[in-house]
């Protein structure tokens, strides 16, 4: 494995790797891997840069000193070609310090990251880093006239500021707090961490941000952000969990093992300020069975019925409304009528639902 030099100076370090692929006329692939690895002295007001070359074309990305919480401008330019360059920036990825496990901060499939610019000689991009750790950046240039269709510069920037803790630090602090404020059971910690997360997040309606980094340092994200952040919290708390991904509905949530049983928990859909009929819906999707989750997400049916599905969820013992006793306020109203049918040994019977709330949400409380 090729070692990449790491430079640390104050709170910033840079690791660089450039990759280029040139496709000349006829599209015969002529791959040239040019790696520019240089240890740079970082001082105040110094502009940092990394380059990569393919044939006559050189791509350069440069930026000023990085400051967490403030936008960093990346200036990309190319030379040696036709001057009809098109540039693109990939969605940056992030890793907590000493972890080297990168997760894309934003959804790389969104148009923000997939489209090249129109033909130009240079372009500026802005990105704000929000957590101590390492951010990875990729910038690309295409020069069709020169036959360069894939030229990339790739580098890491390490940043640190106590006012912007790493994601692992945020997670550790939250889990420690959950252990102090609960009885320490898996159920209590899972509920506390669930509530803590949705209490500090908002859903990103632009669908751009999709990571634990965006959830925990920026305060918003898509369902992927909720799932990823909740997974990190649960894992740190010692609670087994697995991502559940419904490709049919383009949605994801957590399967969580509490007290030996698997449950489906959708923190995204629980992040609601609705209070219909005097009922707080912020735990409506905490601790569901597979069958109940399928009512909300029909695509889940084909998943949990697949042979070998390991997170089969059949119990409601640790469903929030069952475990907390909140379901009793609705069940008690019908207990007497149900008991009369049972005493009469009726094999089948119907009990009319008179609560508007139960007509709307009763599927969760069955």
NORFEN-V312824 format. One record per pair of residues at least 4 apart in sequence whose C-alpha atoms are under 7 Angstrom apart, sorted by the first residue. I is the first residue (numbers start at 1). J is the second residue. Records with the same first field share a line. If there is no record, write none. Layout:
I: J, J
//
This chain:
4: 15
5: 15, 39
6: 13, 14, 15
7: 13, 14, 39
8: 12, 13
9: 13, 42
11: 159, 160
12: 157, 158, 159, 160
13: 157, 158, 159
14: 155, 156, 157, 158
15: 155, 156, 157
16: 36, 37, 50, 154, 155, 156
17: 35, 36, 37, 153, 154, 155
18: 34, 35, 36, 51, 52, 152, 153, 154
19: 33, 34, 35, 52, 151, 152, 153
20: 32, 33, 34, 52, 53, 54, 150, 151, 152
21: 30, 31, 32, 54, 148, 149, 150, 151
22: 29, 30, 31, 32, 54, 147, 148, 149, 150
23: 27, 28, 29, 30, 147, 148, 149
24: 28, 147, 148
25: 147
32: 54
34: 52, 53
35: 52
36: 51, 52
42: 46
44: 65
45: 64, 65
46: 64, 65
47: 62, 63, 64, 65
48: 62, 63, 64
49: 60, 61, 62, 63
50: 60, 61, 62, 153
51: 58, 59, 60, 61, 153
52: 58, 59, 60, 152, 153
53: 57, 58, 59
54: 58, 151
56: 80, 81
57: 78, 79, 80, 81
58: 78, 79, 80
59: 77, 78, 79, 141
60: 76, 77, 78
61: 74, 75, 76, 77
62: 74, 75, 76
63: 73, 74, 75
66: 72
68: 129, 130, 164
69: 128, 129, 130
70: 128
71: 126, 127, 128
72: 126, 127, 128
73: 124, 125, 126, 127
74: 124, 125, 126
75: 123, 124, 125
76: 122, 123, 124
77: 121, 122, 123
78: 121, 122
81: 146
82: 143, 145, 146
83: 120, 121
84: 119, 120, 121, 143
85: 119, 120, 121, 141, 142, 143
86: 116, 117, 118, 119, 120, 141, 142, 143
87: 116, 117, 140, 141, 142
88: 113, 115, 116, 117, 139, 140, 141
89: 113, 138, 139, 140
90: 108, 113, 137, 138, 139
91: 104, 105, 106, 107, 108, 113
92: 104, 105, 135, 136, 137
93: 102, 103, 104, 105, 135, 136
94: 102, 103, 104, 105, 134, 135, 136
95: 99, 100, 101, 102, 103, 133, 134, 135
96: 133, 134, 166, 167, 168
97: 133, 134
103: 211
104: 211
105: 209, 210, 211, 213, 214
106: 208, 209, 210, 211
107: 208, 209, 210
108: 113
109: 113, 114
110: 114, 208
111: 115
130: 164, 217, 218
131: 164, 165, 166, 167, 217
132: 159, 160, 161, 164, 165, 166
133: 158, 159, 160, 166
134: 156, 157, 158, 159
135: 156, 157, 158
136: 155, 156, 157
137: 154, 155, 156
138: 152, 153, 154, 155
139: 152, 153, 154
140: 150, 151, 152, 153
141: 150, 151, 152
142: 148, 149, 150, 151
143: 147, 148, 149
144: 148, 149
161: 165
165: 169, 170
166: 170
167: 171, 213, 216
168: 172
169: 173
170: 174
171: 175, 232, 233
172: 176, 236
173: 177
174: 178
175: 179, 233, 236, 237
176: 180
177: 181
178: 182, 189, 192, 193
179: 184, 189
182: 188, 189
183: 188
184: 188, 189
185: 189
186: 190, 239, 258, 259
187: 191, 258, 318
188: 192
189: 193
190: 194, 234
191: 195
192: 196
193: 197, 233
194: 198, 230, 267
195: 199
196: 200
197: 201
198: 267, 271
200: 219
201: 215, 219, 220
202: 219, 220, 221
203: 220, 221, 222
204: 209, 220, 221, 222
207: 222
209: 214, 221, 222
210: 214, 221, 222, 224, 225
211: 215, 221, 224, 225, 228
212: 216, 225, 228, 229
213: 217
214: 218, 219, 220, 221, 225
215: 219, 220, 221, 225, 226, 229
221: 225, 226
222: 226
223: 227, 251, 252, 268
224: 228, 252
225: 229
226: 230, 267, 268
227: 231, 252, 253, 254
228: 232
229: 233
230: 234
231: 235, 241
232: 236
233: 237
234: 238, 239, 240
235: 239, 240
239: 257
240: 256, 257
241: 254, 255, 256, 257
242: 254, 255, 256
243: 252, 253, 254, 255
244: 252, 253, 254, 255
245: 251, 252, 253
246: 250, 251, 252, 299, 300
247: 251
248: 299
249: 297, 299
253: 265, 266, 267
254: 264, 265, 266
255: 262, 263, 264, 265, 311
256: 262, 263, 264, 265
257: 261, 262, 263
258: 262
261: 315
262: 311, 312, 313
263: 287, 288, 289, 313
264: 286, 287, 288, 289, 290, 293, 313
265: 285, 286, 287, 288
266: 270, 285, 286
267: 271
269: 285
270: 281, 282, 283, 284, 285
271: 282
272: 281, 282
274: 280, 281
275: 279, 280, 281
277: 357
283: 320
286: 319, 320
287: 316, 318, 319, 320
288: 292, 293, 316, 319
289: 293, 313, 314, 315, 316
290: 294, 304, 312, 313, 314
291: 295
292: 364
293: 297
294: 298, 299, 300, 301
300: 304
301: 305
302: 306
304: 309, 312
316: 322
317: 322, 323
318: 322, 323
319: 323
320: 324
321: 325, 326, 327
322: 326, 327
327: 331, 365
328: 332
331: 335
334: 338
335: 339
336: 340
337: 341
338: 342
339: 343
340: 344
341: 345, 346, 349
342: 346
353: 358, 359
355: 359
356: 360
357: 361
358: 362
362: 366
//
